[in-house]
């Protein structure tokens, strides 16, 4: 579960869409949630469950084309390999980062190589010779 204070960082990184808003954005019928389920299950669409519904970070969509940015699938795979939940990935993406001089990684998704490098570094932090799982945020 994402702590309440972290939602402020999520909002600062662009906020979230509902499923209906995503469907409208990508020009699909409002009731066609099966496409969202398929994209989530295939690792193409970042989502977190809030209450009984999935919500979707706005930053993962290109503002001009409304397509899901290709880097999102790479980040989801990297997170899964590092055993991060999608909530943890969202927290990392929306939290200020030293790698980006205090900016959020989500603010740099238009530079996918930089974001992926930072995510790899965060996922492979070494502490006294032992790999540790970082706590995003």
N, CA, C and O atoms as CSV, one atom per row, in Angstrom:
chain,resi,resn,atom,element,x,y,z
A,1,UNK,N,N,0.846,-1.182,0.000
A,1,UNK,CA,C,0.000,0.000,0.000
A,1,UNK,C,C,0.891,1.244,0.000
A,1,UNK,O,O,1.885,1.311,0.723
A,2,UNK,N,N,0.531,2.193,-0.794
A,2,UNK,CA,C,1.306,3.423,-0.916
A,2,UNK,C,C,0.878,4.392,0.179
A,2,UNK,O,O,-0.305,4.707,0.299
A,3,UNK,N,N,1.844,4.872,0.987
A,3,UNK,CA,C,1.505,5.831,2.048
A,3,UNK,C,C,0.908,7.111,1.473
A,3,UNK,O,O,1.236,7.514,0.357
A,4,UNK,N,N,0.034,7.741,2.241
A,4,UNK,CA,C,-0.649,8.952,1.800
A,4,UNK,C,C,0.283,10.050,1.351
A,4,UNK,O,O,0.007,10.729,0.363
A,5,UNK,N,N,1.387,10.240,2.060
A,5,UNK,CA,C,2.313,11.315,1.712
A,5,UNK,C,C,2.929,11.089,0.331
A,5,UNK,O,O,3.265,12.050,-0.362
A,6,UNK,N,N,3.079,9.836,-0.070
A,6,UNK,CA,C,3.664,9.522,-1.375
A,6,UNK,C,C,2.717,9.936,-2.502
A,6,UNK,O,O,3.166,10.258,-3.603
A,7,UNK,N,N,1.416,9.930,-2.235
A,7,UNK,CA,C,0.463,10.343,-3.274
A,7,UNK,C,C,0.705,11.783,-3.695
A,7,UNK,O,O,0.388,12.158,-4.824
A,8,UNK,N,N,1.266,12.598,-2.799
A,8,UNK,CA,C,1.622,13.972,-3.173
A,8,UNK,C,C,2.700,13.959,-4.252
A,8,UNK,O,O,2.649,14.748,-5.195
A,9,UNK,N,N,3.680,13.055,-4.111
A,9,UNK,CA,C,4.722,12.917,-5.135
A,9,UNK,C,C,4.133,12.405,-6.449
A,9,UNK,O,O,4.528,12.846,-7.528
A,10,UNK,N,N,3.189,11.472,-6.349
A,10,UNK,CA,C,2.537,10.944,-7.552
A,10,UNK,C,C,1.793,12.067,-8.269
A,10,UNK,O,O,1.883,12.198,-9.490
A,11,UNK,N,N,1.065,12.870,-7.513
A,11,UNK,CA,C,0.346,14.002,-8.116
A,11,UNK,C,C,1.321,14.997,-8.737
A,11,UNK,O,O,1.066,15.531,-9.816
A,12,UNK,N,N,2.441,15.244,-8.054
A,12,UNK,CA,C,3.441,16.179,-8.585
A,12,UNK,C,C,4.066,15.653,-9.874
A,12,UNK,O,O,4.526,16.433,-10.708
A,13,UNK,N,N,4.083,14.327,-10.037
A,13,UNK,CA,C,4.647,13.723,-11.247
A,13,UNK,C,C,3.615,13.624,-12.370
A,13,UNK,O,O,3.897,13.041,-13.417
A,14,UNK,N,N,2.443,14.178,-12.167
A,14,UNK,CA,C,1.442,14.195,-13.235
A,14,UNK,C,C,0.114,13.586,-12.875
A,14,UNK,O,O,-0.863,13.748,-13.606
A,15,UNK,N,N,0.062,12.888,-11.762
A,15,UNK,CA,C,-1.201,12.308,-11.337
A,15,UNK,C,C,-1.512,10.987,-12.026
A,15,UNK,O,O,-0.663,10.380,-12.678
A,16,UNK,N,N,-2.744,10.570,-11.860
A,16,UNK,CA,C,-3.179,9.262,-12.329
A,16,UNK,C,C,-4.434,9.388,-13.186
A,16,UNK,O,O,-5.219,10.326,-13.049
A,17,UNK,N,N,-4.593,8.414,-14.071
A,17,UNK,CA,C,-5.815,8.272,-14.857
A,17,UNK,C,C,-6.632,7.120,-14.284
A,17,UNK,O,O,-6.073,6.176,-13.726
A,18,UNK,N,N,-7.933,7.194,-14.417
A,18,UNK,CA,C,-8.791,6.042,-14.172
A,18,UNK,C,C,-8.750,5.164,-15.418
A,18,UNK,O,O,-8.251,5.577,-16.465
A,19,UNK,N,N,-9.277,3.957,-15.295
A,19,UNK,CA,C,-9.359,3.087,-16.460
A,19,UNK,C,C,-10.175,3.712,-17.583
A,19,UNK,O,O,-9.795,3.631,-18.751
A,20,UNK,N,N,-11.293,4.333,-17.231
A,20,UNK,CA,C,-12.142,4.974,-18.248
A,20,UNK,C,C,-11.392,6.095,-18.959
A,20,UNK,O,O,-11.539,6.273,-20.168
A,21,UNK,N,N,-10.594,6.847,-18.216
A,21,UNK,CA,C,-9.814,7.936,-18.828
A,21,UNK,C,C,-8.751,7.395,-19.777
A,21,UNK,O,O,-8.503,7.979,-20.832
A,22,UNK,N,N,-8.118,6.270,-19.400
A,22,UNK,CA,C,-7.122,5.664,-20.290
A,22,UNK,C,C,-7.790,5.186,-21.571
A,22,UNK,O,O,-7.277,5.413,-22.666
A,23,UNK,N,N,-8.929,4.526,-21.434
A,23,UNK,CA,C,-9.639,4.051,-22.621
A,23,UNK,C,C,-10.001,5.204,-23.547
A,23,UNK,O,O,-9.872,5.091,-24.766
A,24,UNK,N,N,-10.448,6.299,-22.977
A,24,UNK,CA,C,-10.775,7.474,-23.782
A,24,UNK,C,C,-9.513,8.027,-24.450
A,24,UNK,O,O,-9.536,8.398,-25.623
A,25,UNK,N,N,-8.418,8.079,-23.697
A,25,UNK,CA,C,-7.158,8.602,-24.216
A,25,UNK,C,C,-6.669,7.807,-25.424
A,25,UNK,O,O,-6.191,8.379,-26.404
A,26,UNK,N,N,-6.792,6.485,-25.344
A,26,UNK,CA,C,-6.284,5.635,-26.427
A,26,UNK,C,C,-7.372,5.294,-27.455
A,26,UNK,O,O,-7.208,4.390,-28.274
A,27,UNK,N,N,-8.478,6.031,-27.393
A,27,UNK,CA,C,-9.578,5.893,-28.359
A,27,UNK,C,C,-10.211,4.508,-28.379
A,27,UNK,O,O,-10.491,3.956,-29.443
A,28,UNK,N,N,-10.430,3.954,-27.195
A,28,UNK,CA,C,-11.135,2.682,-27.075
A,28,UNK,C,C,-12.495,2.948,-26.435
A,28,UNK,O,O,-12.712,3.988,-25.815
A,29,UNK,N,N,-13.402,1.991,-26.598
A,29,UNK,CA,C,-14.720,2.137,-25.979
A,29,UNK,C,C,-14.587,2.172,-24.464
A,29,UNK,O,O,-13.771,1.455,-23.885
A,30,UNK,N,N,-15.383,2.996,-23.840
A,30,UNK,CA,C,-15.301,3.209,-22.397
A,30,UNK,C,C,-15.434,1.920,-21.601
A,30,UNK,O,O,-14.763,1.772,-20.580
A,31,UNK,N,N,-16.264,0.991,-22.024
A,31,UNK,CA,C,-16.471,-0.231,-21.259
A,31,UNK,C,C,-15.499,-1.349,-21.568
A,31,UNK,O,O,-15.627,-2.433,-21.000
A,32,UNK,N,N,-14.533,-1.132,-22.442
A,32,UNK,CA,C,-13.632,-2.195,-22.895
A,32,UNK,C,C,-12.409,-2.324,-21.983
A,32,UNK,O,O,-11.276,-2.095,-22.405
A,33,UNK,N,N,-12.661,-2.694,-20.729
A,33,UNK,CA,C,-11.565,-2.803,-19.762
A,33,UNK,C,C,-10.694,-4.036,-19.996
A,33,UNK,O,O,-9.613,-4.144,-19.418
A,34,UNK,N,N,-11.151,-4.965,-20.835
A,34,UNK,CA,C,-10.349,-6.159,-21.118
A,34,UNK,C,C,-9.019,-5.778,-21.763
A,34,UNK,O,O,-8.005,-6.431,-21.518
A,35,UNK,N,N,-9.014,-4.736,-22.580
A,35,UNK,CA,C,-7.761,-4.305,-23.216
A,35,UNK,C,C,-6.772,-3.822,-22.160
A,35,UNK,O,O,-5.574,-4.078,-22.273
A,36,UNK,N,N,-7.262,-3.126,-21.135
A,36,UNK,CA,C,-6.378,-2.661,-20.060
A,36,UNK,C,C,-5.835,-3.844,-19.270
A,36,UNK,O,O,-4.657,-3.875,-18.915
A,37,UNK,N,N,-6.694,-4.809,-19.000
A,37,UNK,CA,C,-6.259,-6.011,-18.292
A,37,UNK,C,C,-5.174,-6.730,-19.088
A,37,UNK,O,O,-4.173,-7.169,-18.521
A,38,UNK,N,N,-5.367,-6.849,-20.386
A,38,UNK,CA,C,-4.377,-7.501,-21.247
A,38,UNK,C,C,-3.045,-6.740,-21.218
A,38,UNK,O,O,-1.987,-7.353,-21.080
A,39,UNK,N,N,-3.094,-5.416,-21.345
A,39,UNK,CA,C,-1.868,-4.612,-21.323
A,39,UNK,C,C,-1.156,-4.722,-19.979
A,39,UNK,O,O,0.073,-4.778,-19.934
A,40,UNK,N,N,-1.913,-4.753,-18.886
A,40,UNK,CA,C,-1.311,-4.926,-17.554
A,40,UNK,C,C,-0.635,-6.284,-17.450
A,40,UNK,O,O,0.518,-6.380,-17.031
A,41,UNK,N,N,-1.358,-7.337,-17.834
A,41,UNK,CA,C,-0.840,-8.696,-17.705
A,41,UNK,C,C,0.377,-8.938,-18.591
A,41,UNK,O,O,1.249,-9.735,-18.245
A,42,UNK,N,N,0.440,-8.258,-19.724
A,42,UNK,CA,C,1.570,-8.419,-20.638
A,42,UNK,C,C,2.766,-7.544,-20.252
A,42,UNK,O,O,3.810,-7.601,-20.901
A,43,UNK,N,N,2.617,-6.737,-19.203
A,43,UNK,CA,C,3.722,-5.902,-18.746
A,43,UNK,C,C,3.968,-4.671,-19.588
A,43,UNK,O,O,5.098,-4.190,-19.680
A,44,UNK,N,N,2.910,-4.152,-20.208
A,44,UNK,CA,C,3.047,-2.960,-21.042
A,44,UNK,C,C,2.492,-1.703,-20.391
A,44,UNK,O,O,2.779,-0.594,-20.842
A,45,UNK,N,N,1.702,-1.862,-19.338
A,45,UNK,CA,C,0.980,-0.742,-18.748
A,45,UNK,C,C,1.174,-0.758,-17.236
A,45,UNK,O,O,0.789,-1.715,-16.565
A,46,UNK,N,N,1.766,0.293,-16.711
A,46,UNK,CA,C,1.995,0.423,-15.274
A,46,UNK,C,C,0.685,0.798,-14.595
A,46,UNK,O,O,-0.008,1.723,-15.020
A,47,UNK,N,N,0.359,0.071,-13.541
A,47,UNK,CA,C,-0.886,0.334,-12.826
A,47,UNK,C,C,-0.715,-0.025,-11.358
A,47,UNK,O,O,0.149,-0.821,-10.991
A,48,UNK,N,N,-1.544,0.572,-10.539
A,48,UNK,CA,C,-1.647,0.183,-9.136
A,48,UNK,C,C,-3.126,0.098,-8.806
A,48,UNK,O,O,-3.958,0.781,-9.403
A,49,UNK,N,N,-3.429,-0.748,-7.852
A,49,UNK,CA,C,-4.818,-0.901,-7.451
A,49,UNK,C,C,-5.082,0.048,-6.289
A,49,UNK,O,O,-4.344,0.073,-5.305
A,50,UNK,N,N,-6.127,0.811,-6.422
A,50,UNK,CA,C,-6.538,1.719,-5.350
A,50,UNK,C,C,-8.001,1.415,-5.080
A,50,UNK,O,O,-8.868,1.675,-5.914
A,51,UNK,N,N,-8.262,0.862,-3.909
A,51,UNK,CA,C,-9.605,0.374,-3.637
A,51,UNK,C,C,-9.851,-0.863,-4.483
A,51,UNK,O,O,-9.101,-1.835,-4.402
A,52,UNK,N,N,-10.889,-0.830,-5.288
A,52,UNK,CA,C,-11.216,-1.982,-6.137
A,52,UNK,C,C,-10.853,-1.757,-7.600
A,52,UNK,O,O,-11.093,-2.628,-8.437
A,53,UNK,N,N,-10.280,-0.606,-7.915
A,53,UNK,CA,C,-10.004,-0.268,-9.315
A,53,UNK,C,C,-8.518,-0.026,-9.542
A,53,UNK,O,O,-7.793,0.398,-8.641
A,54,UNK,N,N,-8.089,-0.303,-10.753
A,54,UNK,CA,C,-6.728,0.037,-11.152
A,54,UNK,C,C,-6.691,1.487,-11.612
A,54,UNK,O,O,-7.629,1.989,-12.232
A,55,UNK,N,N,-5.579,2.147,-11.291
A,55,UNK,CA,C,-5.326,3.495,-11.781
A,55,UNK,C,C,-3.948,3.499,-12.437
A,55,UNK,O,O,-3.111,2.636,-12.174
A,56,UNK,N,N,-3.737,4.497,-13.301
A,56,UNK,CA,C,-2.601,4.469,-14.210
A,56,UNK,C,C,-1.868,5.805,-14.204
A,56,UNK,O,O,-2.497,6.845,-14.406
A,57,UNK,N,N,-0.548,5.805,-13.976
A,57,UNK,CA,C,0.200,7.066,-13.989
A,57,UNK,C,C,0.129,7.746,-15.357
A,57,UNK,O,O,0.312,7.113,-16.397
A,58,UNK,N,N,-0.136,9.028,-15.327
A,58,UNK,CA,C,-0.253,9.793,-16.571
A,58,UNK,C,C,1.070,9.877,-17.328
A,58,UNK,O,O,1.078,9.906,-18.559
A,59,UNK,N,N,2.180,9.917,-16.607
A,59,UNK,CA,C,3.472,10.135,-17.265
A,59,UNK,C,C,3.848,9.015,-18.224
A,59,UNK,O,O,4.730,9.200,-19.062
A,60,UNK,N,N,3.200,7.859,-18.121
A,60,UNK,CA,C,3.573,6.751,-19.003
A,60,UNK,C,C,3.024,6.907,-20.422
A,60,UNK,O,O,3.379,6.142,-21.319
A,61,UNK,N,N,2.164,7.894,-20.616
A,61,UNK,CA,C,1.584,8.141,-21.937
A,61,UNK,C,C,2.257,9.342,-22.588
A,61,UNK,O,O,2.427,10.388,-21.962
A,62,UNK,N,N,2.636,9.181,-23.847
A,62,UNK,CA,C,3.188,10.302,-24.600
A,62,UNK,C,C,2.082,11.345,-24.764
A,62,UNK,O,O,0.999,11.018,-25.248
A,63,UNK,N,N,2.340,12.596,-24.367
A,63,UNK,CA,C,1.279,13.607,-24.415
A,63,UNK,C,C,0.810,13.956,-25.829
A,63,UNK,O,O,-0.299,14.462,-26.000
A,64,UNK,N,N,1.627,13.698,-26.829
A,64,UNK,CA,C,1.237,14.021,-28.206
A,64,UNK,C,C,0.537,12.858,-28.904
A,64,UNK,O,O,-0.485,13.046,-29.564
A,65,UNK,N,N,1.092,11.656,-28.755
A,65,UNK,CA,C,0.539,10.501,-29.469
A,65,UNK,C,C,-0.473,9.720,-28.641
A,65,UNK,O,O,-1.276,8.962,-29.185
A,66,UNK,N,N,-0.432,9.906,-27.326
A,66,UNK,CA,C,-1.271,9.184,-26.363
A,66,UNK,C,C,-0.922,7.701,-26.285
A,66,UNK,O,O,-1.671,6.919,-25.700
A,67,UNK,N,N,0.195,7.315,-26.861
A,67,UNK,CA,C,0.655,5.936,-26.777
A,67,UNK,C,C,1.429,5.729,-25.483
A,67,UNK,O,O,1.989,6.667,-24.915
A,68,UNK,N,N,1.448,4.480,-25.032
A,68,UNK,CA,C,2.257,4.144,-23.860
A,68,UNK,C,C,3.713,4.219,-24.285
A,68,UNK,O,O,4.107,3.646,-25.301
A,69,UNK,N,N,4.502,4.927,-23.501
A,69,UNK,CA,C,5.927,5.060,-23.825
A,69,UNK,C,C,6.593,3.678,-23.748
A,69,UNK,O,O,6.360,2.943,-22.788
A,70,UNK,N,N,7.412,3.316,-24.736
A,70,UNK,CA,C,8.066,2.005,-24.739
A,70,UNK,C,C,8.906,1.731,-23.491
A,70,UNK,O,O,9.041,0.577,-23.087
A,71,UNK,N,N,9.467,2.762,-22.879
A,71,UNK,CA,C,10.302,2.566,-21.697
A,71,UNK,C,C,9.503,1.962,-20.538
A,71,UNK,O,O,10.087,1.346,-19.647
A,72,UNK,N,N,8.203,2.128,-20.536
A,72,UNK,CA,C,7.387,1.612,-19.437
A,72,UNK,C,C,7.489,0.092,-19.357
A,72,UNK,O,O,7.661,-0.454,-18.267
A,73,UNK,N,N,7.388,-0.595,-20.481
A,73,UNK,CA,C,7.515,-2.054,-20.478
A,73,UNK,C,C,8.894,-2.470,-19.973
A,73,UNK,O,O,9.013,-3.448,-19.235
A,74,UNK,N,N,9.930,-1.741,-20.364
A,74,UNK,CA,C,11.286,-2.044,-19.891
A,74,UNK,C,C,11.391,-1.849,-18.382
A,74,UNK,O,O,12.018,-2.653,-17.693
A,75,UNK,N,N,10.785,-0.793,-17.873
A,75,UNK,CA,C,10.812,-0.533,-16.429
A,75,UNK,C,C,10.031,-1.593,-15.662
A,75,UNK,O,O,10.459,-2.031,-14.594
A,76,UNK,N,N,8.894,-2.003,-16.198
A,76,UNK,CA,C,8.095,-3.039,-15.541
A,76,UNK,C,C,8.880,-4.344,-15.478
A,76,UNK,O,O,8.865,-5.026,-14.453
A,77,UNK,N,N,9.565,-4.698,-16.565
A,77,UNK,CA,C,10.377,-5.923,-16.567
A,77,UNK,C,C,11.534,-5.814,-15.586
A,77,UNK,O,O,11.799,-6.747,-14.827
A,78,UNK,N,N,12.218,-4.686,-15.598
A,78,UNK,CA,C,13.323,-4.477,-14.670
A,78,UNK,C,C,12.827,-4.583,-13.227
A,78,UNK,O,O,13.474,-5.212,-12.390
A,79,UNK,N,N,11.690,-3.971,-12.941
A,79,UNK,CA,C,11.123,-4.022,-11.591
A,79,UNK,C,C,10.781,-5.459,-11.202
A,79,UNK,O,O,11.058,-5.879,-10.078
A,80,UNK,N,N,10.189,-6.205,-12.109
A,80,UNK,CA,C,9.849,-7.598,-11.814
A,80,UNK,C,C,11.109,-8.416,-11.546
A,80,UNK,O,O,11.137,-9.233,-10.626
A,81,UNK,N,N,12.148,-8.196,-12.347
A,81,UNK,CA,C,13.418,-8.900,-12.141
A,81,UNK,C,C,14.032,-8.562,-10.786
A,81,UNK,O,O,14.678,-9.405,-10.163
A,82,UNK,N,N,13.826,-7.324,-10.331
A,82,UNK,CA,C,14.361,-6.877,-9.035
A,82,UNK,C,C,13.409,-7.212,-7.883
A,82,UNK,O,O,13.692,-6.907,-6.724
A,83,UNK,N,N,12.290,-7.835,-8.213
A,83,UNK,CA,C,11.251,-8.187,-7.243
A,83,UNK,C,C,10.616,-6.967,-6.589
A,83,UNK,O,O,10.244,-6.994,-5.416
A,84,UNK,N,N,10.500,-5.906,-7.364
A,84,UNK,CA,C,9.732,-4.737,-6.936
A,84,UNK,C,C,8.294,-4.946,-7.377
A,84,UNK,O,O,8.044,-5.485,-8.455
A,85,UNK,N,N,7.368,-4.530,-6.564
A,85,UNK,CA,C,5.977,-4.502,-6.997
A,85,UNK,C,C,5.785,-3.288,-7.904
A,85,UNK,O,O,6.646,-2.411,-7.969
A,86,UNK,N,N,4.663,-3.246,-8.592
A,86,UNK,CA,C,4.388,-2.058,-9.408
A,86,UNK,C,C,4.191,-0.836,-8.515
A,86,UNK,O,O,4.501,0.283,-8.923
A,87,UNK,N,N,3.680,-1.038,-7.305
A,87,UNK,CA,C,3.579,0.091,-6.367
A,87,UNK,C,C,4.960,0.636,-6.046
A,87,UNK,O,O,5.162,1.850,-6.029
A,88,UNK,N,N,5.914,-0.256,-5.790
A,88,UNK,CA,C,7.277,0.187,-5.484
A,88,UNK,C,C,7.908,0.891,-6.681
A,88,UNK,O,O,8.616,1.884,-6.517
A,89,UNK,N,N,7.654,0.385,-7.870
A,89,UNK,CA,C,8.158,1.053,-9.073
A,89,UNK,C,C,7.555,2.445,-9.194
A,89,UNK,O,O,8.268,3.402,-9.495
A,90,UNK,N,N,6.256,2.570,-8.965
A,90,UNK,CA,C,5.602,3.875,-9.034
A,90,UNK,C,C,6.198,4.831,-8.010
A,90,UNK,O,O,6.462,5.992,-8.323
A,91,UNK,N,N,6.410,4.350,-6.792
A,91,UNK,CA,C,7.005,5.199,-5.751
A,91,UNK,C,C,8.388,5.662,-6.194
A,91,UNK,O,O,8.720,6.840,-6.055
A,92,UNK,N,N,9.201,4.744,-6.728
A,92,UNK,CA,C,10.545,5.126,-7.181
A,92,UNK,C,C,10.458,6.163,-8.298
A,92,UNK,O,O,11.181,7.159,-8.272
A,93,UNK,N,N,9.594,5.944,-9.266
A,93,UNK,CA,C,9.467,6.867,-10.397
A,93,UNK,C,C,8.999,8.252,-9.977
A,93,UNK,O,O,9.345,9.244,-10.618
A,94,UNK,N,N,8.220,8.327,-8.910
A,94,UNK,CA,C,7.611,9.601,-8.505
A,94,UNK,C,C,8.331,10.283,-7.351
A,94,UNK,O,O,7.924,11.363,-6.924
A,95,UNK,N,N,9.389,9.673,-6.843
A,95,UNK,CA,C,10.127,10.256,-5.722
A,95,UNK,C,C,11.341,11.026,-6.229
A,95,UNK,O,O,12.008,10.580,-7.163
A,96,UNK,N,N,11.635,12.171,-5.628
A,96,UNK,CA,C,12.842,12.911,-6.012
A,96,UNK,C,C,14.074,12.002,-5.925
A,96,UNK,O,O,14.196,11.191,-5.008
A,97,UNK,N,N,14.973,12.151,-6.885
A,97,UNK,CA,C,16.123,11.264,-7.005
A,97,UNK,C,C,17.413,12.062,-7.125
A,97,UNK,O,O,17.476,13.056,-7.850
A,98,UNK,N,N,18.430,11.624,-6.418
A,98,UNK,CA,C,19.747,12.236,-6.552
A,98,UNK,C,C,20.301,12.055,-7.954
A,98,UNK,O,O,21.043,12.904,-8.448
A,99,UNK,N,N,19.941,10.950,-8.593
A,99,UNK,CA,C,20.402,10.689,-9.955
A,99,UNK,C,C,19.938,11.789,-10.914
A,99,UNK,O,O,20.609,12.092,-11.901
A,100,UNK,N,N,18.794,12.374,-10.610
A,100,UNK,CA,C,18.231,13.433,-11.457
A,100,UNK,C,C,18.245,14.791,-10.751
A,100,UNK,O,O,17.409,15.655,-11.013
A,101,UNK,N,N,19.216,14.952,-9.853
A,101,UNK,CA,C,19.406,16.219,-9.127
A,101,UNK,C,C,18.129,16.706,-8.451
A,101,UNK,O,O,17.762,17.877,-8.539
A,102,UNK,N,N,17.468,15.774,-7.778
A,102,UNK,CA,C,16.268,16.116,-7.033
A,102,UNK,C,C,14.982,16.044,-7.824
A,102,UNK,O,O,13.898,16.181,-7.257
A,103,UNK,N,N,15.083,15.831,-9.120
A,103,UNK,CA,C,13.876,15.665,-9.937
A,103,UNK,C,C,13.409,14.213,-9.838
A,103,UNK,O,O,14.161,13.339,-9.406
A,104,UNK,N,N,12.196,13.973,-10.232
A,104,UNK,CA,C,11.629,12.631,-10.216
A,104,UNK,C,C,11.996,11.899,-11.515
A,104,UNK,O,O,11.998,12.510,-12.584
A,105,UNK,N,N,12.305,10.597,-11.432
A,105,UNK,CA,C,12.548,9.846,-12.666
A,105,UNK,C,C,11.386,9.968,-13.664
A,105,UNK,O,O,11.614,9.995,-14.874
A,106,UNK,N,N,10.161,10.041,-13.171
A,106,UNK,CA,C,8.995,10.172,-14.060
A,106,UNK,C,C,9.071,11.425,-14.922
A,106,UNK,O,O,8.498,11.466,-16.011
A,107,UNK,N,N,9.770,12.439,-14.446
A,107,UNK,CA,C,9.910,13.681,-15.210
A,107,UNK,C,C,10.901,13.530,-16.363
A,107,UNK,O,O,11.063,14.444,-17.171
A,108,UNK,N,N,11.563,12.377,-16.434
A,108,UNK,CA,C,12.600,12.153,-17.441
A,108,UNK,C,C,12.296,10.963,-18.348
A,108,UNK,O,O,13.196,10.453,-19.016
A,109,UNK,N,N,11.042,10.515,-18.380
A,109,UNK,CA,C,10.722,9.345,-19.204
A,109,UNK,C,C,10.916,9.593,-20.696
A,109,UNK,O,O,10.935,8.649,-21.485
A,110,UNK,N,N,11.058,10.853,-21.083
A,110,UNK,CA,C,11.361,11.124,-22.489
A,110,UNK,C,C,12.847,10.922,-22.785
A,110,UNK,O,O,13.287,11.110,-23.919
A,111,UNK,N,N,13.614,10.542,-21.771
A,111,UNK,CA,C,15.020,10.145,-21.909
A,111,UNK,C,C,15.144,8.728,-21.335
A,111,UNK,O,O,15.708,8.543,-20.256
A,112,UNK,N,N,14.622,7.741,-22.048
A,112,UNK,CA,C,14.491,6.398,-21.488
A,112,UNK,C,C,15.792,5.762,-21.028
A,112,UNK,O,O,15.801,5.063,-20.015
A,113,UNK,N,N,16.884,5.980,-21.737
A,113,UNK,CA,C,18.146,5.359,-21.327
A,113,UNK,C,C,18.577,5.850,-19.953
A,113,UNK,O,O,19.065,5.066,-19.140
A,114,UNK,N,N,18.403,7.137,-19.688
A,114,UNK,CA,C,18.769,7.689,-18.382
A,114,UNK,C,C,17.913,7.097,-17.270
A,114,UNK,O,O,18.420,6.753,-16.202
A,115,UNK,N,N,16.612,6.981,-17.527
A,115,UNK,CA,C,15.707,6.433,-16.510
A,115,UNK,C,C,16.014,4.960,-16.264
A,115,UNK,O,O,16.029,4.513,-15.117
A,116,UNK,N,N,16.259,4.208,-17.326
A,116,UNK,CA,C,16.588,2.791,-17.157
A,116,UNK,C,C,17.908,2.609,-16.417
A,116,UNK,O,O,18.017,1.726,-15.566
A,117,UNK,N,N,18.906,3.423,-16.723
A,117,UNK,CA,C,20.182,3.344,-15.999
A,117,UNK,C,C,19.981,3.619,-14.517
A,117,UNK,O,O,20.521,2.907,-13.670
A,118,UNK,N,N,19.207,4.648,-14.203
A,118,UNK,CA,C,18.949,4.984,-12.801
A,118,UNK,C,C,18.178,3.865,-12.111
A,118,UNK,O,O,18.460,3.542,-10.957
A,119,UNK,N,N,17.215,3.275,-12.798
A,119,UNK,CA,C,16.439,2.176,-12.216
A,119,UNK,C,C,17.325,0.959,-11.974
A,119,UNK,O,O,17.209,0.300,-10.941
A,120,UNK,N,N,18.207,0.661,-12.920
A,120,UNK,CA,C,19.139,-0.461,-12.728
A,120,UNK,C,C,20.025,-0.221,-11.513
A,120,UNK,O,O,20.256,-1.129,-10.714
A,121,UNK,N,N,20.519,1.006,-11.380
A,121,UNK,CA,C,21.357,1.326,-10.222
A,121,UNK,C,C,20.572,1.168,-8.927
A,121,UNK,O,O,21.076,0.595,-7.961
A,122,UNK,N,N,19.353,1.667,-8.899
A,122,UNK,CA,C,18.528,1.565,-7.695
A,122,UNK,C,C,18.210,0.110,-7.366
A,122,UNK,O,O,18.116,-0.259,-6.195
A,123,UNK,N,N,18.045,-0.709,-8.389
A,123,UNK,CA,C,17.691,-2.112,-8.188
A,123,UNK,C,C,18.873,-2.975,-7.782
A,123,UNK,O,O,18.685,-4.099,-7.316
A,124,UNK,N,N,20.089,-2.466,-7.953
A,124,UNK,CA,C,21.267,-3.288,-7.660
A,124,UNK,C,C,22.177,-2.648,-6.626
A,124,UNK,O,O,23.390,-2.856,-6.647
A,125,UNK,N,N,21.604,-1.883,-5.734
A,125,UNK,CA,C,22.400,-1.258,-4.675
A,125,UNK,C,C,23.124,-2.347,-3.880
A,125,UNK,O,O,22.537,-3.365,-3.514
A,126,UNK,N,N,24.391,-2.111,-3.628
A,126,UNK,CA,C,25.182,-3.052,-2.838
A,126,UNK,C,C,25.433,-2.463,-1.451
A,126,UNK,O,O,25.758,-1.282,-1.327
A,127,UNK,N,N,25.286,-3.264,-0.432
A,127,UNK,CA,C,25.550,-2.820,0.932
A,127,UNK,C,C,26.409,-3.878,1.596
A,127,UNK,O,O,25.956,-5.000,1.821
A,128,UNK,N,N,27.654,-3.523,1.912
A,128,UNK,CA,C,28.600,-4.440,2.550
A,128,UNK,C,C,28.710,-5.761,1.802
A,128,UNK,O,O,28.791,-6.832,2.404
A,129,UNK,N,N,28.712,-5.663,0.485
A,129,UNK,CA,C,28.910,-6.853,-0.329
A,129,UNK,C,C,27.655,-7.674,-0.565
A,129,UNK,O,O,27.693,-8.641,-1.326
A,130,UNK,N,N,26.553,-7.318,0.060
A,130,UNK,CA,C,25.312,-8.067,-0.127
A,130,UNK,C,C,24.323,-7.229,-0.917
A,130,UNK,O,O,24.157,-6.034,-0.673
A,131,UNK,N,N,23.679,-7.873,-1.855
A,131,UNK,CA,C,22.639,-7.156,-2.608
A,131,UNK,C,C,21.462,-6.908,-1.677
A,131,UNK,O,O,21.004,-7.814,-0.981
A,132,UNK,N,N,20.988,-5.700,-1.672
A,132,UNK,CA,C,19.815,-5.378,-0.862
A,132,UNK,C,C,18.752,-4.787,-1.758
A,132,UNK,O,O,19.041,-4.135,-2.762
A,133,UNK,N,N,17.548,-5.026,-1.378
A,133,UNK,CA,C,16.422,-4.486,-2.135
A,133,UNK,C,C,16.145,-3.086,-1.623
A,133,UNK,O,O,15.813,-2.906,-0.452
A,134,UNK,N,N,16.279,-2.092,-2.493
A,134,UNK,CA,C,16.070,-0.719,-2.035
A,134,UNK,C,C,14.612,-0.467,-1.715
A,134,UNK,O,O,13.715,-1.089,-2.283
A,135,UNK,N,N,14.400,0.433,-0.820
A,135,UNK,CA,C,13.053,0.886,-0.508
A,135,UNK,C,C,12.817,2.150,-1.307
A,135,UNK,O,O,13.350,3.208,-0.972
A,136,UNK,N,N,12.013,2.049,-2.376
A,136,UNK,CA,C,11.747,3.255,-3.161
A,136,UNK,C,C,11.185,4.355,-2.282
A,136,UNK,O,O,10.470,4.095,-1.314
A,137,UNK,N,N,11.516,5.578,-2.633
A,137,UNK,CA,C,10.978,6.734,-1.907
A,137,UNK,C,C,11.850,7.111,-0.852
A,137,UNK,O,O,11.566,8.065,-0.128
